[in-house]
């Protein structure tokens, strides 16, 4: 399924209002069991929409410093 920005927005709204059942733009229905499941799907959907639009998803880099010589 190719997600759209409208699908991303719909999932964000559902998360904010506590709705756990959605119908996406292609007519497919999804029922989520937890907020963590919805968050995981949201990340995947945002990455797919960004890739389709040619925008690179932001990356995080963790730097650590140690004084042990």
VENTALIN-V566348 format. One line per field, one symbol per residue. psi: psi as a letter, one per 40 degrees, with the letter a starting at -180 (. if undefined). burial: b if it has 24 or more other ideal C-beta (glycine too) atoms within 12 Angstrom, else e. A space follows every 50 residues. Layout:
psi = ???
burial = ???
This chain:
psi = hhiiddddddddddddeehehihideeiihhididddddddddddddddd ddeehhiiiihhhihieh.
burial = eebeeebbebbeebbeeeeeebeeeeeeebeeeeeeebeebbeebbeebe eeeeeeeeeeeeeeeeeee
